[in-house]
Each structure stands twice: as C-alpha cells, then as structure tokens.
Amino acid sequence: MSVSFTHFLPLRLIALLCLLSLSLQAQRPASTIPNQTGGNTSNSGQRGGDQRETAPDTFGIFIFHVDNPNEERPYGDSLLTTFHQFDPTRQLPDDYASLGILGAAHQPLVYQGEDRGGFNLGWNQYNLYHVNGRTMPYYRLERPYTDLQFVQGSEQQDNIISAKFSRNFANGINYALDYRAITQEASASQYPNQRNQTRALATGFWLHSKGGRYDGFISYSANTTNAEDNGGIITLPESGGEFDSPATAEVFLDDGQSRYALREIMYTQYYRFGGQVDSTGRSRRAFTLSHQFDYDKNTYRFADEYTLTDTTFYQRFPSLLQDIRGARYFVEQRSIENSFRLSTFRLADGNRQRQQKDLVEVGLTHRYNDVRMEPTDTVVNNLLLTGKIGLRPGDRLRLQIEGLLALWDQVGDFSLKGSLDIDLKKAGILHLEVRNQLYSPTLLEGRFWLTQQELYRSNFDKTVSNKLAASYRLESIGVELGGTYHLLNNFIYFDSTAAPQQTGTPLSILQLSAQKDFRFGAFSLRNRVVLQQTDDEFLRLPNIFAKHSLVYNGLWFQVLNVQIGADVRYTTAFQPDYYNPVIAQFQLQNRQEVDFFPNVDAYFSFRVSRFRAFIKGENLSTIWAPDQRLFLSAFYPWPSSALRFGVSWRMLD
C-alpha cells in the first residue's frame, strides 16, 4: 500500500475565503434560535481549551455547536497565555502521551475514561486532531471573522497551518470553516519511517429563518491521517559519534504505513414553538422539535511489507505475521444515523450570551452501522433512547443530567452522567461530576481480521465504568484542588502480546490534583500536579504528572504585549504503554521502564493589535543531557532540542 502526502485542501482556497471576508458586505442574521439540548460547555471536547485562560478577551463573537445552539460562550483567543502551545496533546489541562512527534497517536497520561453510547470501532488514537459536525464551531457575529495561523518547525516539511473563518450572508445565512493541516515530514530531525500528515476540515452553513422559528445546519467534515509507522526505536544513534543523526537509528518496521480517512455529511434542523419575549423582556417557555441526519464513511488501512529488518518486531509479536509477505488490513464503516428530539426550555433573561435557564428533553436515535472487513462483513443497529435535564435558576447554580439506553443491538448498554456547578462568590466555585456506564466492547476488542485471517475472536462481558469527581477553585488566591475516583469492572486492555484481555477483578483509580499560581509583579509561576494511584498490572500510568511555568508578562514601547517563559513537565518513573502500529492500539509491555526526565521548553511571544508571534526552543533538556531522551510511550523517544516559530493574524472586517 502506498500513502499519498498531498494536501487535499489547497491553500489558495483558504486565501480566497479570506478575500471574500474582506470584500463582501456582511448582514447579521436574527438571534440564535432556541435549541433543545443541554450541551456540555467544558473544554474537553474543544481544540485548544485550557482552564487557566480566564482573562476577558471578547470582541463580539459567540461560539456554539449544532447540538446546542442556545449554549453559547464568548469566543476569545487573542491572549498570549497559551499561544505557544501549538501541540494538541499539550493544550488541555493534563498532557497526553504521544509517539514523540507532532500529529502522532496519543493517549492520556492521566486516566479520563470516555463517554460511550452505541457501536465503536476502537480506533481513537487520533481524536485530538480530528473534527466533525458535532464539534466544529459555529459563530454568532456581526462582522466577518478570519483567523490564520502558521507554525514552522526545524525544517520546512514540519509545520501546522490552520484557518478559521465565518461570515454572514443575506437571508439569514452564515458560513463557517475550520481547517487545520499538520505536516511532520522532516527527514534530518526524525527517525527512519516516521512521518505524519493530518488534514482536518469542517465546513458548514447555518440557515436561520426570517421569523426565527426554523434553524438548519448543514455540515461536511473530512479528516485524513497518513502515517509512516516504524514501530519504535530499537537503538538510538551513538551520541557524538560519526553517524550521530536520527536517520541512523534502528527501527522495528521499515515500511509500516497507515491511512485513516473519515468523511461525514450531517444536517441538523430545529423547529421552535413559542419562546417569544414578552413586554417585560422575559423569554417565554419554548418547545422545540429537532431532527438530525448523519452519514459517515470511514476507512482504516494498514500495510507493512515484511523484510529481514522487521524480524525483531515479528519475533516479539509472532501472531501478527499471518503471511510471510507482511501484514495488512482494510476496514470500511458506513453509518446512517437519524435522531429525533423533543424539548422544552426557557432562555436566561438579560444576557448577551445566550444560555438556557432550564431544559427537559427526550430523544430517540437510530444508527445503522455497516462494517466491511476482509473477508467478512458486520451489521450493527443501535436504537438509543436519550434524555437530558438542565437547570440554571441563577448565575450561581447549574445542574445537568444526561442519560442513554440501548434498545436494539448492544441492548442494555446505558450511560447516566450529571454535573453540578455552584458559585459561592468569594468563597470559590465548586464542581461535582458523576458518571455511570455499561458498554459493549469495541469491534477491535472483540474481533479482528489481519491479512484476511481471523487474528482473534473474543466473547468479553460488558464493561461497567463509574466516575466520581469534585473540584474546588478559589480565584482570589489562584488555587484549584480536585479529586477523581474511577471504578472499572470487566476492564478490557491489550496485553504484552498484542492480544485483548479482560480483567476478572475490579480496577480502581484514585486521582488528586492541585493547581496554584503565584504572582511576583510582572512574573508568575504556574503549577499543576496530579497524583494517581492504580493497579500497575493492567493500567500503567505515572504516579505523578506535573507541569510548571515561569512567565514574565510586560508591555514594551506601550504597544507590544510580551510574554517570556519556560515550561517544565515531568512524570515519575513508570512503565509506559507501547503503541503497536499493526493493531493501532496502546498495549502493555515489559521491556522498558522510563526514569524521571524533565522536559524543558522556553519561548518568547508577543502581540501587536491582532497579530501574534512566538519563537520556542523545544526539548532543551537534551542540551545538557545529550544521551537522554523523553519517553512517554515505550520505544518512541522525543527528538533532541530544536527551534520552532509561529504567527497568527486575525481579521474582523
């Protein structure tokens, strides 16, 4: 199998859209129509979310998602606080473990669990880089908005290009685009057969009726990840030797290549009854009927032509060499989903930002999944009964409850989760969260075909997952404390032979976190530490993950906002999982344990009006420890020190 590394969205298209934003006259549609879903306003599902960026930074743009147009948040992204954190695996409060290069497979360093509901293939290792119709942002705005970003690595073939664009047209039509290209194809600074290219595009139209009773959202998303998989490093180049170059490293696979192509077309529509504003300015109760149609076509491919240099890999995993010519698979999933929901709600009064005061919703979703594997096919029908309850009686209290129950295939699967936010004013903010789930194994956990041979077939029980979390934040002293407890029954994992297994005993995970910011004039010291305790036999995670930042903020020449800082992150010694490119899963391994090795970055960033730029030194620890490398996944070292720069330009005309 060959992998094409051509860009599927030419940059000239982005440039044309930017010109449109400057040349056409904008018309603002009427206010966002009341919707019916409770929605989740946390940053966990949004690219670039960081709980530390709390300073006001708004400019008349509000962002929302199609599943909840009534839950808006002010869109602000021009601060310097986290501008230099371009890597999606480092943009959330807790980092992810990746394979050492930008755009690679990843998994959380701090266990999170996941929301499950319905059939799941099991390939989720690129989720942070992808976008779809439910996660793409829509904007309520008055003027066209464009945000272009470019980040350059140590070589020209190592870069990130992103573009966000939205504008209004006549007759209540709004257009939105979200595009990001991650290219990691440098040769001099990377190890053999280690390249990644991800293209993530989401674009859509928002149709808003003149009377304000109908809203329609039509979106298209295309995510493509091409990767050359070397299976990790057997031996690193000799430091200071004659051939001290990453290209001389010995790798497990010389020709492993994978391609994931995800395509989606989705149409979401809402029809509202009631909800008018009375003479006193209060919103009346509204009733909404909604329908969502979603068509997905996803393909997953892997191929490796066996050579003698691959012997070490296949000696470790002999079951993966079903054919002496090598390993390959092709899986295609086509799904059609129809969802119908009925809800009643009231909007909060007097806020420019639209929010629901209360919500009651029931819904029914049918999802038809047709999975084609070599040489067999599988069909799974999901019929899901859903419900939501939301209460926001004031600015100081918010309660959300969501439920799901499977009625057809995978019958009995369920999910129940809730969250409570209490604003105690000067006494701080309290957040409580609970989740209880019962879900079926993924396709990859239950059955898998490799080179047209059945690699394994399991008959696992359903997994029971429970989560209880609480956090407390006191803004006056800049501190946040948190605690989370996970309890898993029938947990499924991949063992050191790359075979799926299920635990017969409950697995518990206890996590404690503390975050504190110290300020000394123009300097600040930001700290976050997470302690977690689990069973190392089945789930191997670091006992401590921490990151610290020393930052200087200043205003130079009365116009130049400047930030100079250094970031340090580290984990205690642990036995990290190994990413097996053939099964595309993180698995247990017993051959490598990584020691404590802090990773240090330093950066300089500045802002002038709507233009931002940074220059960053990465992995500086290798300057004074040239023989050491950072490992967050077994046998996948991070590269040595390098420079990277980035720019961002925002236009609001």
C-alpha positions in Angstrom: 0.0 0.0 0.0 1.3 3.5 -0.8 0.5 6.6 1.1 -0.1 9.9 -0.6 1.1 13.0 1.2 -0.6 15.6 -1.0 -2.8 18.3 0.6 -6.4 17.7 -0.1 -7.3 21.4 0.6 -5.1 23.9 -1.4 -4.1 27.0 0.5 -5.4 29.1 -2.4 -8.9 28.1 -1.3 -8.3 29.5 2.2 -6.9 32.7 0.7 -10.0 33.0 -1.5 -12.2 32.7 1.5 -10.2 35.4 3.3 -10.6 37.7 0.4 -14.4 37.1 0.5 -14.4 38.1 4.1 -12.9 41.5 3.2 -14.9 42.2 0.1 -18.5 41.2 0.8 -20.9 43.2 2.9 -22.0 41.3 6.0 -25.5 41.0 7.2 -26.3 39.7 10.7 -29.0 37.1 10.9 -31.5 37.2 13.7 -30.6 35.9 17.1 -29.7 32.3 17.6 -32.8 30.1 17.7 -33.6 28.4 21.0 -32.4 24.8 20.8 -33.2 21.8 22.9 -30.1 20.1 24.1 -28.4 20.6 27.4 -24.9 20.6 25.9 -21.5 20.4 27.6 -19.6 23.7 27.8 -16.4 22.2 29.1 -13.2 22.5 27.1 -12.5 18.8 26.9 -14.0 18.4 23.5 -12.7 21.5 22.0 -9.3 22.0 20.5 -7.1 24.4 22.4 -9.1 24.5 25.7 -7.2 25.4 28.8 -8.8 26.2 32.1 -6.1 28.7 33.0 -7.0 31.3 30.4 -9.7 33.2 32.3 -9.0 36.8 31.5 -11.7 38.5 29.4 -10.9 38.6 25.8 -14.1 39.1 23.8 -14.8 41.0 20.7 -18.5 40.5 19.9 -18.3 36.9 18.7 -20.1 34.0 20.3 -19.4 30.3 19.6 -21.7 27.3 19.8 -22.2 23.8 18.4 -25.1 22.3 16.4 -26.2 20.0 19.2 -26.8 23.1 21.4 -27.2 26.5 19.7 -28.6 28.0 22.9 -25.4 27.4 25.0 -23.0 30.0 23.7 -19.7 31.2 25.1 -17.8 34.4 24.2 -15.1 33.5 21.6 -11.8 34.9 22.7 -8.5 33.6 21.5 -6.0 36.5 21.2 -4.3 36.3 24.6 -0.7 35.1 24.8 -1.3 32.8 27.8 -1.2 29.5 25.8 -0.5 30.8 22.3 2.9 29.0 22.2 1.2 25.6 23.0 0.6 24.5 19.4 0.6 20.8 20.0 -2.9 19.5 20.7 -1.6 16.9 23.1 -0.4 19.7 25.4 -3.4 22.1 25.1 -5.6 20.5 27.7 -5.0 20.8 31.5 -3.3 17.3 31.5 -1.0 16.2 28.7 -1.3 13.2 26.5 1.4 10.6 25.9 2.3 10.6 22.2 5.0 9.0 20.0 7.4 11.9 20.2 6.4 13.8 17.0 3.6 16.2 16.1 0.4 14.5 14.9 1.2 11.1 16.2 -1.0 8.6 18.0 -1.8 9.5 21.7 -3.4 8.5 24.9 -4.0 10.4 28.2 -1.2 10.4 30.8 -3.9 11.0 33.4 -6.8 8.4 33.1 -10.0 10.0 31.9 -12.3 7.3 30.6 -14.7 8.2 27.8 -18.3 8.7 27.1 -19.7 5.7 25.3 -23.0 5.2 23.6 -23.5 2.8 20.7 -21.2 0.9 18.4 -17.5 1.9 18.5 -14.8 0.6 16.1 -12.0 1.2 18.6 -9.6 3.4 16.6 -9.4 6.6 18.7 -5.7 7.4 18.8 -6.0 10.5 16.6 -9.1 12.1 18.1 -7.4 15.3 19.3 -6.5 16.2 15.7 -9.9 15.5 14.1 -13.1 17.5 13.9 -16.7 16.6 12.9 -20.1 18.1 12.6 -20.8 18.0 16.3 -17.5 19.5 17.4 -17.0 22.1 14.7 -17.6 25.7 15.9 -20.4 27.9 14.6 -20.4 31.6 15.3 -22.9 34.3 16.0 -21.2 37.5 14.9 -21.8 40.9 13.3 -18.7 41.2 11.2 -16.8 38.6 9.1 -14.1 36.8 11.2 -10.9 35.2 9.9 -8.0 33.7 11.9 -5.0 32.4 10.1 -2.1 30.6 11.9 1.2 29.1 10.7 3.7 27.2 12.8 7.1 26.2 11.4 9.3 23.5 12.9 13.0 22.8 12.4 12.5 22.0 8.8 10.1 23.3 6.1 8.3 19.9 6.0 7.4 20.3 9.7 4.6 22.7 10.1 1.0 23.5 11.1 -1.4 25.6 9.0 -4.8 26.5 10.4 -7.7 28.7 9.3 -10.9 29.7 11.0 -13.5 31.7 9.0 -17.1 32.8 9.4 -19.3 35.4 7.8 -22.9 36.3 7.4 -24.8 36.5 4.1 -28.2 37.7 3.1 -31.4 35.9 4.0 -30.1 34.7 7.4 -27.3 32.5 6.1 -24.0 32.1 7.9 -20.9 30.2 6.7 -18.2 28.7 8.9 -14.9 26.9 8.2 -12.5 25.2 10.5 -9.3 23.8 8.9 -6.0 22.5 10.2 -3.1 20.8 8.5 -0.4 19.1 10.5 2.7 18.1 8.5 5.5 16.2 10.0 7.7 15.0 7.2 11.1 16.3 8.1 14.0 13.9 7.4 17.0 15.3 9.2 15.4 15.6 12.6 13.2 12.5 12.6 13.8 8.8 12.9 13.5 6.4 9.9 10.0 5.7 8.6 8.4 8.3 10.9 6.1 10.7 9.2 2.7 12.0 9.9 0.3 14.1 7.9 -3.2 15.1 9.1 -5.8 17.2 7.3 -8.9 18.1 9.3 -11.6 20.1 7.6 -15.1 21.0 8.8 -17.3 23.4 7.0 -21.0 24.2 7.0 -23.9 26.6 6.6 -26.3 27.9 9.2 -29.7 28.7 7.8 -31.8 31.0 10.0 -35.4 31.7 9.1 -36.7 35.3 9.0 -39.3 34.6 11.6 -36.8 32.9 13.9 -38.7 29.6 14.2 -36.5 27.4 12.0 -32.8 26.7 12.1 -30.9 24.4 9.8 -27.2 23.4 9.9 -25.6 21.5 7.1 -22.0 20.5 7.6 -19.3 18.4 5.9 -16.2 17.2 7.6 -13.1 15.4 6.1 -10.3 14.0 8.3 -7.4 12.2 6.8 -4.3 10.9 8.7 -1.5 9.4 6.8 1.3 7.9 8.9 4.5 6.0 8.3 4.8 3.7 11.3 8.3 2.5 12.4 7.1 0.6 15.5 9.5 2.5 17.7 13.3 2.7 18.1 15.4 -0.4 18.8 18.7 1.6 19.2 19.3 5.3 19.2 22.2 6.8 17.3 25.5 6.9 19.2 25.7 10.4 20.7 28.7 12.3 19.4 29.6 9.5 17.0 30.5 9.7 13.3 26.9 8.9 12.4 25.1 10.8 15.1 21.9 11.5 13.2 18.3 10.4 13.8 18.3 8.8 10.4 20.8 6.2 11.6 18.6 4.9 14.3 17.5 1.2 14.1 13.7 0.9 14.0 11.3 -2.0 14.3 9.5 -1.6 10.9 10.9 -0.2 7.7 7.7 0.0 5.7 4.7 0.3 8.0 2.1 2.7 6.6 -1.4 3.5 7.7 -4.2 5.7 6.3 -7.4 6.8 8.1 -10.0 8.7 6.0 -13.1 9.9 7.8 -15.9 11.6 5.9 -19.2 13.0 7.2 -22.3 14.8 5.9 -24.7 16.0 8.6 -27.9 18.0 8.6 -29.4 19.3 11.8 -32.7 21.1 11.9 -34.8 22.7 14.6 -38.4 24.0 14.6 -39.5 26.1 17.6 -42.9 26.8 19.0 -43.3 29.7 21.5 -40.3 31.3 23.2 -41.2 34.9 22.4 -40.0 37.7 24.5 -42.9 39.4 26.4 -43.3 43.1 27.1 -41.2 42.9 30.3 -38.2 41.5 28.4 -38.6 38.0 29.7 -38.4 34.9 27.4 -41.4 32.7 27.5 -41.2 28.9 27.5 -40.4 27.3 24.2 -40.9 23.9 22.7 -38.7 22.5 20.0 -38.8 19.6 17.6 -35.4 18.6 16.1 -34.1 16.1 13.7 -30.5 15.2 12.8 -29.3 13.2 9.9 -25.7 12.0 9.8 -24.0 9.9 7.2 -20.4 8.7 7.7 -18.0 6.8 5.6 -14.7 5.9 7.3 -11.9 3.7 6.1 -8.9 2.4 8.0 -5.9 0.8 6.3 -2.6 -0.6 7.3 0.1 -2.3 5.3 3.7 -3.5 6.0 5.8 -5.4 3.5 7.9 -7.9 5.5 11.7 -7.5 5.2 14.5 -9.1 7.2 15.0 -5.8 9.1 11.4 -6.3 10.6 12.4 -9.6 12.2 12.8 -8.1 15.7 9.2 -6.8 15.7 7.6 -10.0 14.4 9.6 -12.1 16.8 8.0 -10.1 19.6 4.6 -10.4 18.0 4.6 -13.6 16.0 0.8 -13.8 15.8 0.8 -10.6 13.7 2.7 -12.2 10.8 -0.2 -14.2 9.3 1.5 -14.1 5.9 5.3 -14.1 5.1 4.7 -11.3 2.7 3.8 -8.9 5.6 0.7 -7.6 7.3 -2.3 -5.6 6.1 -5.9 -4.9 6.7 -8.7 -2.8 5.3 -11.8 -1.8 7.3 -14.6 0.4 6.0 -17.5 1.6 8.1 -20.6 3.2 6.6 -23.2 4.5 9.1 -26.5 6.3 8.8 -28.0 8.0 11.8 -31.3 9.6 12.4 -32.1 11.4 15.6 -35.4 12.9 16.8 -35.7 15.0 19.9 -38.5 16.9 21.6 -37.6 19.5 24.3 -39.0 22.4 26.3 -36.9 25.2 27.8 -36.6 28.8 28.8 -33.8 31.1 28.0 -32.0 33.1 30.7 -33.0 36.8 30.6 -30.8 39.8 30.1 -27.7 38.1 28.9 -26.0 39.0 25.6 -24.6 35.5 25.7 -27.5 33.0 25.1 -27.9 30.4 27.8 -30.7 28.1 28.8 -32.4 28.6 32.2 -33.9 25.2 32.2 -34.3 22.2 29.8 -36.2 18.9 29.6 -35.5 16.8 26.5 -36.3 13.2 25.3 -35.0 11.7 22.1 -34.7 8.6 20.0 -31.7 7.8 17.8 -31.3 5.0 15.2 -27.8 4.3 13.9 -27.2 1.7 11.2 -23.6 0.6 11.1 -22.3 -1.5 8.1 -18.7 -2.6 8.7 -16.8 -4.3 5.8 -13.7 -6.2 6.7 -11.5 -8.5 4.7 -13.1 -11.0 4.2 -16.3 -10.6 6.2 -19.0 -8.0 7.0 -20.8 -7.0 10.1 -24.0 -5.0 10.6 -24.9 -3.4 13.9 -28.1 -1.5 14.6 -28.2 0.9 17.5 -31.5 2.2 18.9 -30.8 4.7 21.6 -33.3 6.3 24.0 -31.8 9.6 25.3 -32.8 12.2 27.8 -31.5 15.5 29.3 -32.4 17.7 32.2 -30.8 21.1 32.8 -31.4 23.7 35.5 -29.8 27.1 35.8 -32.0 29.0 38.3 -29.4 31.8 38.5 -25.8 32.7 37.8 -24.6 30.8 40.8 -26.0 27.3 40.2 -26.1 24.9 37.3 -27.3 21.3 37.2 -27.1 19.0 34.1 -28.2 15.3 33.8 -27.9 13.2 30.7 -29.0 9.6 30.1 -28.8 7.0 27.3 -30.2 3.5 27.0 -29.7 1.0 24.1 -32.7 -0.9 23.0 -31.7 -3.0 19.9 -28.2 -4.4 19.2 -26.0 -4.0 22.3 -29.2 -3.9 24.3 -28.8 -3.0 27.9 -25.9 -0.6 27.3 -26.6 2.6 29.2 -25.0 5.9 30.4 -26.0 8.2 33.1 -24.0 11.3 34.0 -24.5 14.5 35.8 -22.7 17.6 36.9 -23.3 20.4 39.4 -21.6 23.8 39.5 -22.0 26.0 42.5 -20.7 29.6 42.6 -20.0 30.5 46.2 -18.9 34.0 45.2 -15.9 35.0 47.4 -15.8 31.5 48.9 -15.0 29.9 45.5 -16.5 27.7 42.9 -17.4 24.0 43.5 -17.8 21.5 40.6 -19.2 18.0 41.1 -19.4 15.3 38.5 -20.7 11.7 38.4 -20.9 9.1 35.6 -22.1 5.5 35.5 -21.9 3.5 32.3 -22.3 -0.1 31.0 -21.0 -0.5 27.4 -20.1 -3.3 25.0 -16.6 -4.0 23.7 -15.4 -2.2 20.6 -15.1 -4.0 17.3 -11.3 -4.2 17.7 -11.6 -5.6 21.2 -14.0 -8.3 20.2 -12.9 -9.4 16.7 -10.2 -8.6 14.2 -9.0 -9.8 10.8 -5.4 -9.4 9.7 -4.2 -10.3 6.2 -7.6 -12.0 5.6 -7.0 -14.2 8.6 -9.0 -14.0 11.8 -6.4 -12.8 14.4 -8.7 -13.3 17.4 -12.4 -13.6 18.4 -13.3 -12.9 22.0 -16.5 -13.1 24.0 -16.0 -10.4 26.6 -18.6 -9.2 29.1 -19.7 -5.6 29.1 -17.6 -3.1 31.0 -19.0 -1.2 33.9 -17.5 2.2 34.4 -18.1 4.6 37.4 -16.6 8.0 37.9 -17.0 10.4 40.8 -15.1 13.8 40.6 -15.0 17.1 42.5 -13.0 20.2 42.2 -12.8 23.5 44.1 -11.4 26.8 42.7 -10.7 29.9 44.7 -9.9 32.7 42.3 -8.8 35.2 45.0 -5.7 33.2 45.7 -5.4 31.4 42.4 -5.7 27.8 43.7 -7.7 24.8 42.4 -8.0 21.4 44.1 -9.5 18.3 42.6 -10.2 14.7 43.3 -11.5 11.9 41.0 -12.3 8.2 41.6 -12.8 5.7 38.8 -14.1 2.2 39.4 -14.0 -0.3 36.4 -15.4 -3.8 36.3 -14.5 -6.1 33.3 -11.9 -3.6 32.1 -10.5 -4.6 28.6 -6.9 -4.0 27.7 -4.3 -5.3 25.3 -1.5 -7.4 26.9 2.2 -7.5 26.0 1.5 -10.0 23.1 -1.0 -7.5 21.5 -4.0 -9.7 22.4 -7.1 -8.2 24.1 -7.8 -9.4 27.6 -10.4 -8.7 30.3 -9.8 -8.3 34.0 -11.7 -10.5 36.4 -11.4 -8.2 39.3 -12.5 -4.5 39.8 -9.9 -1.9 38.9 -9.9 1.4 40.9 -8.1 4.6 40.1 -7.7 7.5 42.6 -6.5 10.9 41.3 -5.7 14.0 43.3 -4.8 17.3 41.6 -3.6 20.7 42.8 -3.1 23.9 40.8 -1.7 27.1 42.2 -0.4 30.3 40.5 2.0 32.6 42.2 2.5 36.2 41.1 5.5 38.4 41.7 5.0 41.7 40.0 5.4 41.1 36.2 6.3 37.4 36.9 4.0 34.5 37.6 4.7 30.9 38.5 2.0 28.4 37.3 1.9 25.0 38.8 -0.2 21.9 38.3 0.4 18.5 39.9 -1.6 15.3 39.6 -1.2 12.2 41.7 -2.8 9.0 40.6 -2.8 5.5 42.1 -4.0 2.4 40.1 -3.2 -1.3 39.6 0.0 -1.4 37.6 -0.8 -4.9 36.4 -3.5 -3.8 34.0 -3.3 0.0 33.7 0.2 1.5 33.9 0.3 5.3 34.4 2.7 7.6 36.1 2.0 8.1 39.8 2.8 11.8 39.4 2.4 14.1 36.4 3.3 17.7 36.8 4.0 20.9 34.8 5.3 24.3 35.9 5.7 27.5 34.0 7.7 30.6 34.9 6.3 33.5 32.9 7.1 37.2 32.5 4.4 39.5 31.1 5.1 43.0 30.0 4.1 45.9 27.8 7.0 47.2 25.7 7.0 50.5 23.9 3.4 51.0 25.0 2.1 48.8 22.1 3.9 45.5 22.4 2.4 42.8 24.7 5.3 40.5 25.5 5.5 37.1 27.3 8.7 35.3 28.1 8.6 31.9 29.7 9.8 28.5 30.4 7.7 25.3 30.7 8.8 22.2 32.6 6.8 19.0 32.7 7.7 15.6 34.0 6.4 12.2 35.2 7.8 9.9 37.9 9.4 6.7 36.7 6.8 4.3 35.2 6.4 1.5 32.6 4.7 3.3 29.7 2.4 1.5 27.2 3.7 0.6 23.8 1.9 1.7 20.6 1.6 -1.2 18.3 1.0 0.1 14.8 -0.4 -3.1 13.4 -3.4 -3.3 15.7 -3.3 0.5 16.2 -3.6 0.2 19.9 -1.6 1.1 23.0 -0.7 -2.1 24.8 1.2 -3.3 27.9 4.9 -4.0 27.6 7.5 -5.4 30.0 10.8 -4.4 28.2 11.2 -0.7 29.0 10.8 1.4 32.1 11.4 5.1 31.8 13.1 7.2 34.6 12.3 10.7 35.8 13.5 13.1 33.0 12.0 16.6 32.9 11.2 18.2 29.6 12.1 21.9 29.3 10.8 24.4 26.7 11.5 28.1 26.6 9.7 30.7 24.5 9.2 34.3 23.6 5.9 35.6 22.3 4.4 39.0 21.5 1.2 40.6 20.3 0.6 43.8 18.4 -3.1 44.6 17.9 -4.4 41.4 16.1 -1.0 39.9 15.2 0.8 37.4 17.4 4.1 35.6 17.0 6.3 33.3 19.1 9.6 31.5 18.9 10.1 28.5 21.0 13.0 26.2 22.0 11.8 22.6 22.4 13.2 19.7 24.4 16.0 21.8 25.8 16.8 19.1 28.4 18.8 17.3 25.7 21.3 20.1 25.6 22.8 19.3 29.0 21.8 15.6 28.8 22.5 14.7 25.1 22.4 10.9 25.8 18.9 11.0 27.2 15.5 11.3 25.6 12.0 11.9 26.8 9.8 8.7 26.6 6.1 9.0 27.2 5.4 5.8 25.1 7.7 2.9 25.2 10.4 2.8 22.4 9.2 6.1 21.0 11.7 8.8 22.1 11.1 12.5 21.6 13.6 14.3 19.4 16.5 16.4 20.6 16.3 20.2 21.0 15.1 22.3 18.1 13.5 25.8 17.4 10.0 26.4 16.3 8.2 29.7 15.5 4.6 30.6 14.8 2.4 33.5 13.7 -1.3 34.3 13.9 -3.2 37.0 12.2 -6.9 37.9 13.0 -9.2 39.9 10.7 -12.6 41.2 11.7 -13.6 43.0 8.5 
